Amino acid sequence: MITDSVHTLAATKEKLAAAASGVGRDVRDVTLIAVSKTFVAEDIRPVLEAGHRHFGENRVQEAFGKWPGLRQEYPDVTLHLIGPLQSNKAREAVELFDVIHTVDRPKIARALAKEMERQGKRPQLFIQVNTGEEEQKAGMFPGDVAGLLALCRDKLGLEISGLMCIPPVDEEPAIHFAFLAKLANELGLSGLSMGMSGDFETAVQLGATHVRVGSAIFGERD
Ligand SMILES: *Cc1c(COP(=O)(O)O)cnc(C)c1O
């Protein structure tokens, strides 16, 4: 049976390709991360069967409940952690994830460095930026990103692939995407993790290398 998520995945890929070609970009330079948080293995399997291999989860514990099993069936999956990380979860995060998008303070960077050394595993890392400088929101303020980057590179031996942001809900996302792209460019970083179901085409137009799309593929979450 072909499920809805297989159709919505195909539709999302078409929109992504159109957005990329509209600005002269190669769609192969944009990684579509299917965000499967809150969905169970049975919901995810059709998307895997359709050949998709990049998935995002926002909770380490929840991801451990479904991905080790799915990975045995689909060993070439790339798993992205897109939710906030506590330093006491660094061990599990390094064990399970291939890409961590949410490095957002020195304490996390240190905990990850220690675990990466211990496990001999090197997930790709993004620094999360609080572009709207919102209270209570994860991410480094833009003015502090250079300092965290220097700590990662010079003191901890961590390579940083790029920047990630989640724009404030009540603001025009394009402004935040353009800002993140400019900041990454100034810092010499090429990766840009930005854009969700409602705005991934805009993000691609503004240079996203990774878009994180959940509900447009899997449907609304409870
Ligand atoms: C849930 C989530 C997404 C996906 O959101 P949708 O609007 O369902 O596409 C993207 N990024 C992060 C950080 C998320 O937590």
Ligand as a Chemical Component Dictionary entry (heavy atoms), coordinates in Angstrom:
data_LIG
# 
_chem_comp.id                   LIG 
_chem_comp.type                 NON-POLYMER 
_chem_comp.pdbx_formal_charge   0 
_chem_comp.three_letter_code    LIG 
# 
loop_
_chem_comp_atom.comp_id 
_chem_comp_atom.atom_id 
_chem_comp_atom.alt_atom_id 
_chem_comp_atom.type_symbol 
_chem_comp_atom.charge 
_chem_comp_atom.model_Cartn_x 
_chem_comp_atom.model_Cartn_y 
_chem_comp_atom.model_Cartn_z 
_chem_comp_atom.pdbx_ordinal 
LIG C1 C1 C 0 9.666  19.846 14.680 1  
LIG C2 C2 C 0 10.807 20.564 14.106 2  
LIG C3 C3 C 0 10.893 20.798 12.723 3  
LIG C4 C4 C 0 9.844  20.372 11.735 4  
LIG O1 O1 O 0 8.710  21.176 11.889 5  
LIG P1 P1 P 0 7.497  21.116 10.816 6  
LIG O2 O2 O 0 6.870  22.447 10.927 7  
LIG O3 O3 O 0 6.630  19.995 11.233 8  
LIG O4 O4 O 0 8.112  20.888 9.489  9  
LIG C5 C5 C 0 12.017 21.453 12.247 10 
LIG N1 N1 N 0 12.998 21.865 13.075 11 
LIG C6 C6 C 0 12.953 21.653 14.406 12 
LIG C7 C7 C 0 14.059 22.137 15.250 13 
LIG C8 C8 C 0 11.853 21.011 14.961 14 
LIG O5 O5 O 0 11.813 20.808 16.289 15 
# 
loop_
_chem_comp_bond.comp_id 
_chem_comp_bond.atom_id_1 
_chem_comp_bond.atom_id_2 
_chem_comp_bond.value_order 
_chem_comp_bond.pdbx_ordinal 
LIG C1 C2 SING 1  
LIG C2 C3 SING 2  
LIG C2 C8 DOUB 3  
LIG C3 C4 SING 4  
LIG C3 C5 DOUB 5  
LIG C4 O1 SING 6  
LIG O1 P1 SING 7  
LIG P1 O2 DOUB 8  
LIG P1 O3 SING 9  
LIG P1 O4 SING 10 
LIG C5 N1 SING 11 
LIG N1 C6 DOUB 12 
LIG C6 C7 SING 13 
LIG C6 C8 SING 14 
LIG C8 O5 SING 15 
# 
